[in-house]
Amino acid sequence: MAEPTTDPAGTTDPEAPSYEAAREELVDVVRRLEAGGTTLEESLALWERGEQLAGACQRWLDGARARLDEVLDADD
């Protein structure tokens, strides 16, 4: 079982992937979709998983930006 991941909001979710893991899986999903050769059902499942992973990556990036903004605002 993977180590619990603390997301950018500071909550711990044992099921949530790290940014790097989500991005790596997203790259694989895109590669598989671009390669073709999957059924419509498989393609839809991959697309849905890709949307989930893209959302997770965006939340990580938004959280990182918020943390940087806090630090920069504190310096003013």
RARAQUI-V993843 format. One record per residue. N is the residue number from 1. RES is the residue in one small letter. OMEGA is omega in whole degrees, -180 to 180 (none if undefined). BURIAL is I if it has 24 or more other C-alpha atoms within 12 Angstrom, else O. Layout:
<<N	RES	OMEGA	BURIAL> <N	RES	OMEGA	BURIAL>>
This chain:
<<1	m	-177	O> <2	a	175	O> <3	e	175	O> <4	p	-179	O> <5	t	174	O> <6	t	-177	O> <7	d	-176	I> <8	p	179	I> <9	a	178	O> <10	g	179	O> <11	t	-180	O> <12	t	179	O> <13	d	-178	O> <14	p	-180	O> <15	e	-176	O> <16	a	178	I> <17	p	172	I> <18	s	177	I> <19	y	-176	I> <20	e	180	O> <21	a	179	O> <22	a	-179	I> <23	r	180	I> <24	e	178	O> <25	e	178	I> <26	l	177	I> <27	v	179	O> <28	d	178	O> <29	v	180	I> <30	v	179	O> <31	r	-180	O> <32	r	178	O> <33	l	-180	I> <34	e	-179	O> <35	a	-179	O> <36	g	178	O> <37	g	177	O> <38	t	177	O> <39	t	178	O> <40	l	-179	O> <41	e	178	O> <42	e	179	O> <43	s	178	O> <44	l	178	O> <45	a	178	O> <46	l	180	I> <47	w	180	I> <48	e	179	O> <49	r	178	I> <50	g	177	I> <51	e	178	O> <52	q	-178	O> <53	l	178	I> <54	a	177	I> <55	g	178	O> <56	a	179	I> <57	c	180	I> <58	q	177	O> <59	r	177	I> <60	w	-179	I> <61	l	177	O> <62	d	179	O> <63	g	178	O> <64	a	179	O> <65	r	180	O> <66	a	178	O> <67	r	178	O> <68	l	179	O> <69	d	178	O> <70	e	-180	O> <71	v	-180	O> <72	l	178	O> <73	d	180	O> <74	a	-180	O> <75	d	-178	O> <76	d	none	O>>
